Amino acid sequence: MLGWTLEQWRDAYQTGDYTPVSAMKALYTTLRDSERSLWIHLLDESALVARAKQLSDPSLPLYGVPFAVKDNIDVAGLPTTAACPAFTYTADHTAPVVQALLDAGAILVGKTNLDQLATGLVGVRSPYGAVPNPFNPDYITGGSSSGSAAVVSQGLVPFALGTDTAGSGRVPAGFTNTVGLKPTKGSMSTRGVVPACRTLDCVSVFALSVADAETVYDLYRGYDAEDGYSRPDPAARPKALPARPRLGIPDQLPWFDDTQAEQAWKQQLSAMADIAELVPLDLQAPHDTAALLYQGPWVAERYSVAEPLMQNQDALLPVIRDVIGVAEGMSAVDAFRAQYKLADLKRQADALLSQVDALLVPTSPGIYRIDAVNADPIRLNSQLGVWTNFVNLLDQCALALPGGFREDGLPCGITLIGAAWHDAALAEFGRRWQRHQPWQAGAVGSDLPQVTPAQASEDDADHITVAVVGAHLSGMPLNDQLTERGGVLLEATETAPCYRLYALANTTPPKPGLIKSDDGAAIQIELWQLPVSEFGSFVGLIPPPLGIGSLETADGRLVKGFICEGWAIDDATDITALGGWRAYIAQRQNTAN
């Protein structure tokens, strides 16, 4: 249950392992015992069970799936605090973005902690406590959507809503090894969201996979005639990037002395070069735009919300008061001058983006300890926004992706940035990245309590089942990559009858590609049990176009298994009729003889 994706929640209900009521009873104990600073308001067991009993349609896309929302988003009958007790009110209505998910069958379990008034990228500016990083509690989780990112990373819910004005839906994703989808502004309603900068605010989503994040976004996006900043979708929304896209990368990067972040970026670029062309660009225009957000009159938008609180000396944290108070010295003239400058910078940034299919940047230039941020709150917070602050000002969308781990074990993310309405195209490429570098998302290796195993029956807390289909089969050339890592053969079996098998061109040793298909067949496979501690190094040996994803066995289990990108079969040979790789190798040998 912990760390389950949407697919695994659906499977648990379809197989009868759980009902929504039994699932909420099982989950509640873990929620109750979780780190208190994650939550500002956690629903009790009776509320979760009552909601579960209301569900009657298992075909709903989020039937019985638990989720959380950042506590600057309204839910009728629950308090909205924005992490500011003096601001608290009980919401009369549920924000449309939340209602859409409830209508899809989801079960809200609680409202998460955040930087006060969504002002910050650190996750420590809250009277409800600093949210510790799931990988090392001495480090920040990032903000302002700190609680939402952390509850997903810790596997408590498969997705959570955040908000993003300057990077709050992306920086926490990078620090928690999760996906952070920052949509095109105006593509979803922001009614019922406490404004940070209303002209820039977006509702973001954290999830363990790009597919899950996109599923959730597609359910809550849409035009809202009652929201003055909502925009209808254009007639054509790009659905994918090219097969080998051109990604613009910064030609200069500030690392602020974080050498581990710099080294991780080099490794990420090496992996990304396998599936994209990397084009160095001068990103000065986005940098200059980023400076406008807090050094310019957009701070006055935050002041427009906080003004009544500024009159009460005890209502706001001192650092929040310092950040927002700058607006008191600004004028309407300043606002217009900044708008003129932004218009010029946007022209330059648009021209820059037109040279490539998307931008690729580090999600942040590094990560800080909680005590360091407390000692130097404004400067370090500002540094975290180097690659995020400009995106909404320039009317762009973004997708933060897991990017592996630093030498100290902390995650470090990467972010794709595209023009407005390119959300689906970024997500399509994000899925490619996750197949190419299939790290397990979330708090990998942390000591999470387990309610029920999410894997196939052969799995336990220390092992994972992997389905192999070709060169890793027993007796095949790459089988020692399993055995030298302590892999144990569990059984020989078949896939469900929905796959096609191809002999890929120009691979050494020869390798197959397995593709799911409506006109597929059952393909022979082997199931191997591999220690979780060895899984990452095993996956690191897998070259494109192959990767690890979910594979369905003949008896309906979902296990990790080899999958292949669709483009690779253009010059491959369809060998589905042979039923498996061994038969193909035998045929080749007979032909050679």
DOSE-605616 format. One record per residue: y, z, x of N, C-alpha, C, O in turn; residue in one letter. Coordinates in steps of 0.05 Angstrom, whole numbers, plus 5000, padded with zeros to 4 digits. Example, Ala and Ser with C-alpha at 12.3 -4.5 7.8 and 13.67 -1.06 7.14 Angstrom:
// DOSE-605616
488651565264491051565246493451565264493451695285A/495551425257497951435273500151575258502351615268S/
END
This chain:
// DOSE-605616
497650005017500050005000502550005017504449855012M/502550175038504850165056504849915072502849835084L/507249785072507449535087506349295072506149075084G/505749325047504749085032507048895027509248965022W/506348635027508148425019507848374989506148504976T/509548204978509348134950506548034943505448114922L/505447864960502747754955500647974954498947964937E/500848174971498948384971499248564947497248664936Q/501648604937502048754912500748604889499448724872W/501248344888500048184866497048194867495748234847R/495948174891492948174894491848444885489748454872D/493248664891492248924884492048954853490149084843A/493948834839493848854810491848654798490448714779Y/491648414810489848214799486948294803485248234786Q/486248424825483548514830482848764815480448844814T/484748904804484249144789484149394807483449604797G/484849364833484849594850486949804841486550044844D/489049704830491149874820492149764793491949524787Y/493249944777495049874755497849964763498150124782T/499949864750502549954758502850264756504250384773P/501550384737501750674734500350814758501550994770V/497850734764496450864786497850814813497850984831S/499050574816500450504840502850684844503350784866A/504450724823506850884825506151174830507551314845M/503951274819503051554824502251574854502951774867K/500851374864500051394892502451364911502551504931A/504351194904506651144921508551374921509851434942L/508751514899510851714897510551934918512552024929Y/508152014923507752234943508952144970510152314984T/508451894978509551795003512551785003513951855022T/513751694980516651674978517851954979519851994993L/516652144966517652424965517652544993519452695000R/515652475009515452585036516852425058516752495081D/518152205050519452045070522052175080522952375068S/523152065102525652175114527852185093528451985080E/528952425089530852465068533352305071534552215051R/534252255095536752105099536551805092538551665091S/534051715086533751445076535051405048535951185041L/534951625033535551605005538051764997538551975009W/539551664978541651824966540651914938541252134929I/539151744925537951814899535151694898534751454898H/533151874896530351794894529351864866529552094858L/528251674851527251734825524751904826523251884846L/524352064806521952244807519552094796519751874785D/517252224799514652094791514652014761513651804754E/515652194745515652134716517251884709516451734691S/519451844723521151604718519651354727519751144713A/518351364750516851134759514551064741514050834734L/513051264732510751224714511751114687510550934675V/513951224677515051124651515750834653515150684635A/516950754675517650474679515150304680515050084669R/513150404695510650254698509250214671508050004666A/509450414654508150384627509450184609508250084591K/511950114615513449914599512549634605513049454590Q/511249594628510449324637508049234622506049374620L/508148994610505948894595505148604601503148504591S/506648484619506148194625505548164655507348144671D/502948154662502248124690503147864703502947834728P/503947674687504847414698507647424709508547234722S/509147644704511847664715511747654745509947764758L/513647514758513547464787513647724804512647724826P/514847934794514948184809513548414794514348644796L/511548344779510148544762509148784778507448764796Y/510349014772509549264784510249304813509249484826G/512049134823512849144852515149344855517149314842V/514849544873517049734877519249614895518749454912P/521749704890523949614907526149824907526050014890F/528049794925530249984927532849824928532849594935A/535049964922537749834924539650014938539450254937V/541449894952543550034967545350184946545950074925K/546250424953547650584934550650514932552250694928D/551250264934553850164925553449944903555249784898N/551049944892550249754871549549914846547950094848I/550649844823550349994799547549964786546449744785D/546450184777544150184760544750374737545450614741V/544650284712545450434689544050704688541550724691A/545550914684544551184682544151334708543651574709G/544551194731544251314757547051334770548751174765L/547351534787549951554801550251334822548351254835P/552651234825553451064847555351214865557451314855T/554651244890556351414908557751254929559851334939T/556651024938557650884961557851074985559551045003A/556051274986555951485007558551635009559351715031A/559851674986562351824985562252004960562851904938C/561652254964561352434940563852434923563552464898P/566252414934568652424918569052174901570552174882A/567551964908567751704893565751694871565951514854F/563751864870561351834853561951804823563751944813T/560551624811560651594781557851514772556251414787Y/557351564747554851474734555251204722557051164705T/553651014730553950734721553250704691551250804682A/554950554677554350494649552650244646551150214626D/552850074665551349814664549849774690550649874711H/547749614689546249534713547349274723547849084708T/547849264749548849014762546948784755544548824756A/548048544749546348314742544148254763541948174756P/544748294789542748234809540348424807538148344811V/540848674800538648864797537248814771534748824770V/538648754750537448694724535548464725533448464713Q/536348264741534548024744531848104756529747994748A/531848294774529348374787527748554768525348544767L/529148724753527748884732526448704711524248754702L/527948504703526848314683524448164694522748074679D/524248144720521948004733519648194737517548114747A/519848444728517648634728517748834751515848994753G/519848834767519949024790520549304780521649344759A/519849504797520249784791522149904812521449914836I/524449994803526350114821525450394828524850554810L/525250464854524450724862526750904872526451144873V/528950784880531150944889533550794900533450544902G/535650934906538050824918538450924946538051164951K/539050754964538950814993541550885005543750814995T/541451015028543751105043545150875056544050655060N/547650915063549350705075551650825090552351055086L/552950665107555550735118557550765095557750585078D/559050975095560951035073562650795066563950675083Q/562750745039564250515028563450255041565050065042L/560950235051559949995064561749905087562049675092A/562850105101564750045123563450135149563650365157T/562049945162560750005187558249845191557049745172G/557549805216555049665224553149845239551349755253L/553450115235551950295251549850465236547750525248V/550350535211548450685196548550985201546651125194G/550751085213551051375218553451485204553951725205V/555051325190557551415178557051495149558051375130R/555451705145554751785118554552095117553352215135S/555652215096555352505093552452585085551752815085P/550852375079548052425072546252415096543752425094Y/547452375120545952375145545752105157545851905143G/545352095183544851845198541951755192540151915191A/541651495188538951385184537751315211538851145225V/535551455219534451405245532951135247531851045227P/532851025270531450775274528450825271527451015283N/526950665256524050705252522450695278520250795279P/523550565299522050535324522750745344521150805362F/525150865342525951075360528251225346530451115344N/527751465336529851605320532351675335534251765323P/532351645361534751695376536751465374539151495382D/535851245363537551005362538350945333537151035314Y/540550795330541650725304539850515290538350365303I/539950525264538550325247540450085242539449865235T/543050125245544949915238545849955210544450075194G/548149845203549249875176550749635167550749425181G/552049655145552049895130549549945113549150165102S/547949735110545549755093543249885107540949785107S/543750115120541750245137539250335122537050275130S/539650475100537350575085535650355074533150375074G/536850135064535249915052533549785073531249715068S/534649735097533049615119530749805127528549715132A/531350065129529350245140527050285120524750315129A/527550295094525350345075523450105075521150135069V/524549865080522849635082521249635108518849585109V/522649695130521349705156519049915156516949865168S/519450135143517450345142515250295122513450455118Q/515450065108513349985090513350125063511450105048G/515550275057515650425032515950245008514850294986L/517350025011517649814990517549545004518249525028V/516749334990516549075002519248935005519548745021P/521249014989523948904992525949104982525349284967F/528449064991530649234982533149064983533448885000A/535049134965537648994965539649144982539649394983L/541248994997543449095012545948945004545848784985G/548048995017550448815014551348735042550648855062T/552848515043553648405069556448295066556948095051D/558348415081561048315083561648225111562948015115T/560648375130561248315159558648315176558848305200A/556348345163553848345178551948565169549948615181G/552648705147551148935138548348865128546549035127S/547848615122545248525114543648405137541348315133G/544848395161543548265184543148445207540948455218R/545148595215544848785238542548975233540949015251V/542349105209540149285205537449145206535449265214P/537348895197534848745199533948715228531648745235A/535948645245535348605273534348855286532648845305G/535249095277534549345290531949465278530949665288F/530949345256528549465243526249265241524249325228T/526549025254524348835254523748735226521348695219N/525848685210525448585184527048325181528548245198T/526648185158528247945151530648035135530348195117V/532947925142535347985126536647725117537747565133G/536547665091537547415080540347465069540747615050L/542347345082545147365074545947105060546446905074K/546147105034546546855019549346745022551146875033P/549646505012552346385009553946564990552946634968T/556346634998557946804980558546654954559046414954K/558446804932558846684906556346564894556346484870G/554146544909551746434898550246634880548346564867S/551146884880549947084863552347254852554547254863M/551747404831553847574819554247814837552347924848S/556747904839557348154852558548354832559748554840T/558248294806559048494786557248734790554848714794R/558448974787556849214790556349294819554749464824G/557749164837557649234866560349344874562449224869V/560349584885562849704895563949514916562649474936V/566349414913567449214932567949344959568849574961P/567349194980568349255007570649065011572949155013A/570148805013572148595011571148404989569348244994C/572248424966571148284943570947974948569147844938R/572947874963572847584968570647494987570047254989T/569347695000567347625020564647735014562647655025L/564447934996561948084992559647904982560047724966D/557247964992554747844983552648054978552748264991C/550848014961548448184958546248064974545447834970V/545248214994543248115012540548235005540348414988S/538448135018535748235013534348275040534448105057V/532948505042531248565065528348535056527648625034F/526648415073523848385066522248365092523348355114A/519548365089517848335112517248055120516347995142L/517947865102517547585109519747415096521047505077S/520247185108522247005097521446915069523146905051V/518846865064517946785038518646985017519446914995A/518147245023518747455003521747474999522647514976D/523347465020526247475017527247255000529047294982A/526247015004527146784988526346814959527846744941E/523846904955522946954927524847134912525547074889T/525547354925527347544912530147424907531247454885V/531147294927533847164924533846964902535746954887Y/531746804900531646594879531646724851532346594832D/530646974849530647104823533347214816534047224792L/535047304835537547424828539947244833542147314824Y/539647014845541946834849542546694823540946684805R/544946584822545746434798548546484790549746694797G/549746304776552546314768552946534747551346554728Y/555046684750555846894731558646834721560546874736D/558946754696561546674685563446914684565846884681A/562347164685564047394683564947494711566447694712E/564147364732564847434759566747224770565946994773D/569247304774571247104783570646974809571746764814G/568947084826568346964852565546834852564646744873Y/564246824829561646684828562146384828564146294816S/560246234840560545944842557945814832555745914839R/558045604817555645464809554445314833555845234851P/551745294833550445144854551344854854551944744833D/551644734878552244444879549844284869547644384867P/550344034863548243864852545943844871543643834863A/546543834897544343804917544644034937546644064950A/542444184939542344394959540144324980537844284972R/540844295005538844215025536444405024536844645023P/534044295025531644455023530344515049528644695052K/530944355070529644395096531344285118533044105114A/530944395142532044275166530244065176527944055167L/531143885193529443675204526943785218526844025224P/524943615222522443705234522943835261521544035268A/524743735277525543865302528643885302529943705312R/529644095290532544105286534144155312533044255331P/536644085311538544145333539844405325541244425305R/539444615342540644875337542744935358542144925382L/545244985349547345055368547145345377546945525360G/547145385403547045655414549545705430550745525440I/550345965432552846025447552545955476550546005489P/554645825487554545765516555346005533554846015557D/556546205520557246455533556546685514557146665490Q/555346895525554647115508555447385520554947435544L/556847545505557547815515555148005509554348035487P/554148135530551848325527552748615530551148795525W/555148665538556148935540554249115556553649345549F/553248995578551449135597548649195586547249355599D/547949085564545149135553543348915565542948705552D/542248965588540548765601537948715587536848485588T/536948905572534448865558534948675534533148505528Q/537148695521537848505500538148215511537248025499A/539448195534539747935547537047815554536647575550E/535247975565532647865573531047785548529647585549Q/531247935527529847865502530847605491529347445482A/533447555493534647305483533547065499532946855487W/533247095525532146875541529246815532528446585531K/527747015526524946975517524946845489523246675483Q/526846925472527046805446527746515447526646345433Q/529546445465530346165468527945995479527545775470L/526346115497524045975507522045905485520945685483S/521646105467519846055444521045855424519645685414A/523645885419524945705400524945415410524945235393M/525045375436525145105447522644945440522544705442A/520445085432518044955425518344805398516944605393D/520144895381520344785354523144685347523544585325I/524944695366527744605361529044515386528244605408A/531044345384532644265406535044455407536444495387E/535544585430537644775433540044655446539844535467L/542344675433544844535442546944745447548044865429V/547644795473549744995479552444895467553244665470P/553945085455556545025443558545245450557845475455L/561045165450563245355454563845475426564945335409D/563245725422563545855396566146025395566246235382L/568245935408570746085409571946095381573046305373Q/571745885365572945895338571646105321573146255308A/569046125320567846355305568646625316569146815301P/568846645342569646905354572446975345572947205338H/574246785346577046835337577146915308578747085299D/575346785292575246855264574247145260575347285244T/572247225275571147495273573347705277573247915264A/575147645295577247845301579147885277580348095275A/579247695259581047725236580047935217581648055202L/577447985216576348155195577348435195578248545175L/577348555219578248835221581048855234582349065231Y/581848655249584448655262586548525245588948525251Q/585748405222587548265205587648405177586548615174G/589048275158589648405133587248425113587548525091P/584848325121582548365103581848665101580448745082W/582748825120582449115117583849215091582949415080V/585949075083587349155059585649125034586049275015A/583648945035581748935012580149195010579749294989E/579349295033577949555033579749775023578949955008R/582349765031584249965023584649954992585050164980Y/584449724980584849704951582749864936583349954914S/580449904947578350064935578750354942578450534925V/579450404967579550684977582150824973582451064979A/584150684963586850794961586951074948588351254959E/585651114925585851384913584551594931585451824931P/582551514946581151704964582851774988582551985000L/584551584996586251635020588251865015589251985034M/588751924989590652134983589352414986590752614986Q/586652414987585152664989584052685017582352535025N/585152875033584452885061581552925066580552845087Q/580053055048577253115052575352915039572952945041D/576452705026574652525011573152335029570852265023A/574252255051573052055069572452165096573752355105L/570352055108569852125136572152045153573451835148L/572752195174575152125191575051835202577051705202P/572651745211572551475222573151265200574351055206V/572251315176572751125154575751125148576950915143I/576951355147579851375143581351225164583351095158R/580551255189581851115211581750815208583650675213D/579350715201578950425199580650315176582050115180V/580450435153581750325129584750385130586350225119I/585550605142588350675143590150475157592650475153G/589050305174590650105187592049925167594249815173V/590949895143592149715123594849815113596449655103A/595350075117597950175107600350055121602550065111E/599849945145602049825160602149525157603649395171G/600549415138600449125135602149035111602549195092M/602948785111604648675089603348425078601448315089S/604448335056603648075044604147845063602647655063A/606247865079606747655099604447645119603647425126V/603547875127601247875146598847735133597347595147D/598447785108596147675094596247365094594347235099A/598647265087598946975087598646845115597346645118F/599746975134599446865162596546855170595646665183R/595047065163592247075170590646855155588846735166A/591446805130590146585114590646315127588846155128Q/593046275137593646025151591945995176590845775181Y/591746215191590146205215587246155209585946005223K/586246285188583446245180582945955172580845845179L/584745835158584445555149584045375174582445195174A/585745415194585445255218582845305233581545125242D/582145555235579645625248577145515233575245435246L/577345515207575045405192574745105197572445015198K/576844965199576644675206575244645233573444475235R/575944805252574644785278571744865277570044745289Q/571145085262568345175260566644975244564344935251A/567744845224566244645209565644405226563444295225D/567544325243567044105261564844175281563244005288A/564944415290562844515309560144505296558244405308L/559944605271557344625257556344345250553944305248L/558144155247557343875240555843745263554443535258S/555943855287554643735310551643805311550043685326Q/550844005296548144105297547144155268548644125249V/544644225266543544285239543944575231544044635207D/544244755250544845035245545545165271545145045293A/546645405270547145565294544945765297543645855278L/544345835322542446045329543846245348544746165369L/543946495339545346695355543646955356541946985339V/544147125375542947395374544047535349546447505342P/542347685335543447835312545548035321547548075307T/545148155344547148335356546948315386544948235397S/549048395400548948385430547548625443547648645467P/546448795427545049035438544749245416545449195393G/543749475424543349695406544249955420544149975444I/545050155404546150395416544650645406543550645384Y/544750855422543751115414545751235393548051175393R/544651405375546351525355548551695368550851685359I/547851845389549952015401552151845414554451935415D/551451615424553451445436555451335415557851325420A/554351265392556051165370557851385360560251345354V/556751625357558451845348560651915368562851995360N/560151865394562251925414564351705416566651755424A/563651455408565451225411565051045386564150825389D/565851145363564951015338566250745332564850565321P/568750705339570050455331569450225351568750005342I/569550275377569150065396566249965395565749725395R/564250145394561450055393560849915367559349715367L/561850015345561449875320562549595321561249405311N/564949565332566149295334564449105351564148865344S/563249205372561649035389559148925374558248705379Q/558049085356555749005341556248755323554448615315L/558848715316559448495297560148235310561148055297G/559648205336560447965351559347715337560747515335V/556847725329555547485318555247495287553847335276W/556647685274556347705245559047695230559147595208T/561147805242563647835227564847585216566347595197N/564347355229565747115221564346955199565546785187F/561847025192560246845175561346825147561646605137V/562047045134563047035107565846925106566646785087N/567546985126570246875128570146565129571846435118L/568046455143567846165146566146035124565545805125L/565446195104563846095081561145975091560545745085D/559646135105557046045116554946235105555446455096Q/552446145107550146315100548646375125549046245146C/546946585125545546665149542846785142542446885120A/541046785161538346895158537647035184537246905204L/537447305183536647465206533547475207532347525186A/532447425230529547405233528547595255529947645275L/526147705252524947855274524747675299523947445297P/525347785322525347625346523647755369523947675392G/521947935362520248065382521448325391523148445377G/520548425414521248695423522248695452521448535468F/524048885457525048925483523049085500521049175490R/523649115525521849265543521649555534519649685539E/523749665521523649945512522349975485522350205474D/521249765474519849775448521549755424520549755401G/524149725427525949685404526049385396525949215413L/526149335370526249055361528948925368530949065370P/528948665370531448515374531248255359529448105363C/533148215341532947985323534647755331536347765349G/534147535318535747285320536747215293535547295273I/538847055292540046975266540646675265541846565284T/539746555244540546275238543046275220543146435202L/544946105226547346085210547745795202547545605218I/548245755176548645485166551045465148552245665141G/551645225140553945175122553145295094550845345088A/555245335078554745425051552645255036552645015039A/550945395021548945275004546545165020544845025009W/546445235046544045155062542045385063540345385081H/542145565044540345795044537345715045535845815061D/536645525028533845435026532945305052530745335061A/534745145064534145005089533645205112531845175128A/535345415114534945625134532345765129530845825148L/531745825104529245965098526845805105524845905115A/526945545100524645375107524145385137521845395146E/526345375153525945385182525145665191523645705210F/526145865177525446145183522446185179521146335194G/521246055159518346075155516945945178514746035187R/518045725188516845595211516845775236514845795250R/519145915240519346105262517346325260516046405279W/516946435236515046645232512146555236510446715244Q/511646305231508946205236508646155266506446195277R/510746065279510646015308510446265325509046275345H/511846475316511846725330511146945310512947095302Q/508646965302507947135279507647435286505547545283P/509847555295509847845298509447965271510447865251W/508148195269508048345245510748465240511748615257Q/511948415217514548525211514348815204512248915198A/516648955204516749235198516249405222516449315245G/515649665217515449855239512649835252510950005249A/512349625268509849585282509249815301510949885317V/506949925299506050135318507050405311506350595326G/508750445291509650715285507550855268505750725256S/507651115268505451275255506051305225506851515216D/505551085211505951085182503551205168501251125175L/503951385149501651475134500551255117502051085107P/497951235113496751025098495651135072494251345071Q/496350995050495251075023492650935019490551065013V/492650675021490250515018490550275037492750175039T/488450185051488649965069489549715054488749665032P/491349565067492349315055490749075064491048855052A/488949115084487548885095484848855081484248985061Q/483148675092480448635082478848885087479749065102A/476548905075474949155075474049225103473549465108S/473949035122473049105149475249235165474649355186E/477749225156479949335171480049645169479049755150D/481149775189481850045188484550075201485849875207D/485350325206488050365216488450245244490750195252A/486250205259486450115286485549825291485849725313D/484549695270483549425274484549235252485349325230H/484448985258485348775240483248555240482248485261I/482748435217480848215215482247945218484247895205T/481147785236482347525241480247305236477947315246V/480947105221479246875215479746655236482046575239A/477646555249477946345268476446105258474346125245V/477345865265476245625253475545405273474145215266V/476345435299475945225318475145315346472945415350G/476945285365476345335393475845635399475045695421A/476345815380475846095383473146185371472446415373H/471646005359469046065348467146155371467546085394L/465046295364463046385383462046145399461345935388S/462046175426461045955443463045735448462445555464G/465345745436467345545440469245625464469245855472M/470745435474472245485499474145725499474545845520P/475345785477477345995476476346255464477946435458L/473746275460472646525448473146765465473346985454N/473346725491473746965509476547085504476947315512D/478446945492480947065485480647295465482247475463Q/478447275449477847495431476147715445476747945443L/474047625458472147825469473447995491472848235493T/475247875507476448035529478448235518479448405533E/479148215492480948405479479448595461480648735444R/476848605465475248785449474448685421473648835404G/474748415417474048305391471148315386469448285404G/470448365360467648385352467248205328468748205309V/465148035329464447855308463348015284461448165286L/464647975261463748105236461747935221459648035213L/462547685217460747515201461647225203463947165210E/459847045197460546755194460646715164458846795149A/462746585155463046545126464646275122464646115140T/465846245099467346005092470046085080470346315070E/471945905081474445935067473945885037471845785029T/475945965021475945874994476145564994477045445013A/475245434972475145134972477845014967478244854949P/479845084984482544974980483844915007486244945010C/482244825026483344765053482344485062480144395055Y/483944355079483044115092483244175122484944315132R/481344055137481044095166481643835180480643625173L/483243855201484043625217483543675246483943895256Y/482743465260482543475289485243385300486143155296A/486643565313489343515323489243325347487443335363L/491343165349491542985372492643115397494343295395A/491643035420492743115446492843415450494843525459N/490643555444490443835449488143895469486043765467T/488644075487486644145507486344455508488244595513T/483844555504481544405493482044315465484044395453P/480344135454480844035427481144265407479644455408P/482944225389483544435369483744315341484744085339K/482944465321483344375293485844485281487044685291P/486744365259488844475243487944505214486844325202G/488344745203487444815176489844815158491744955163L/489744655137491944625118491044685090489044575081I/492544845076491844905048492444655031494544535035K/490744595012491044344996489744374969487744514966S/490944244949489844254922487244104921485544164903D/486743914939484243764939482543834963481343654976D/482544084970481144174994478144234989477044164968G/476944365009474144425008473744695023475544785036A/471344805021470645035037470144965066468744765071A/471345105084471045045113469745285127470445515121I/467845235145466545445159468445595178469945475192Q/468245855177469946025194468246265204466046315195I/469346405223468346665231470446875228472846825233E/469647125220471447345218470947535242468647625246L/473047585257472947755280474648005275476847985264W/473748235285475248475284476548525311475248525331Q/479248545310480748565335482448825335483648885314L/482548975356484249215357487149135351488148935362P/488549295335491349235329492949225354494849065357V/492249405373493849415398493649155414495349105431S/491548995409491148745424492048495408492148275418E/492748545383493348315365495848155375495747915375F/497948305383500348165392499847985416500847765416G/498348085436497847915459496147675452496347465464S/494347715433492647485425494347275411494147035417F/496047355393497747175379499647025398500246795394V/500447165420502247045439501046805454502446645466G/498346785453497046555466496746305449495946095459L/497546335424497146115405499345915408501745985403I/498845665415500945465418501645325392499945305374P/504045225389504745055366503044795366502344705388P/502444685344503444755317501744965302502044995278P/500145115317498445315304499945585303501845625317L/498945745285500046015281498146185266495946095259G/498946425260497346615244498746665218501146715217I/497246635196498246695169496146815152494146915163G/496446805126494446915108492446695101493246465095S/489946755102487746565096485946685076485146925078L/485146525056483346625035480446555041479846325046E/478746755039475846705044474446625018475646634997T/471946545021470446454998470146664976470046594953A/470046914984469747134964472447254956472447464943D/474647114962477247194952478847384968481047464960G/477847464992479347645009481647495022481447245027R/483847635028486047515044485947645071486247895073L/485647485092485547585119487547435136488547225128V/488147535160489747385179487947155190485647195195K/489146925193487646695202489346475213491746475209G/488046285226489446065238490445865217488945785199F/492945795218494145595201495645395218495945435242I/496445175206497644955221500044855206500044835182C/502144775221504544655209503844375199502444225212E/504944305176504244055163504943805178503443615176G/507043815194507843575209505743485229505643255236W/504043675237502143615259499843435250498443325267A/499443405224497143245215497842945213496142785205I/500342875219501142585216499442415234498642185226D/498742505258497042345276494442485281493142425302D/493542655263491042795266488842645250489442475233A/486342725254484042605240482942805220482343035226T/482742715195481742885174478742915177477242715174D/477743155182474943205186473843395165471743525169I/475243415142474443605121471543565112470143755107T/470843315110468143245099465943355117463643395107A/466443415142464343525160463943825155461943935164L/465743955141465444235133466044435154466044675148G/466644355179467344555199467644435227466944205231G/468744585245469344495272466744445288466744255304W/464744605285462244565301461044295295460144155313R/461044215270459943955262461543725275460443525283A/464143765277465843555289465243535319465043315329Y/465043765333464543765361461843635367461543475386I/459843695350457143575353457343275349456043125364A/458843185330459142895325460442765349459542545357Q/462442885361463742775384461842745408461742545422R/460242955411458242955433456142735429455342595448Q/455242705404453242495399454442215404453042035414N/456942185396458241925400458541865430458141635439T/459242075445459642035474456941965488456941815508A/454742075477452142025489451041745481448841675489N/
END
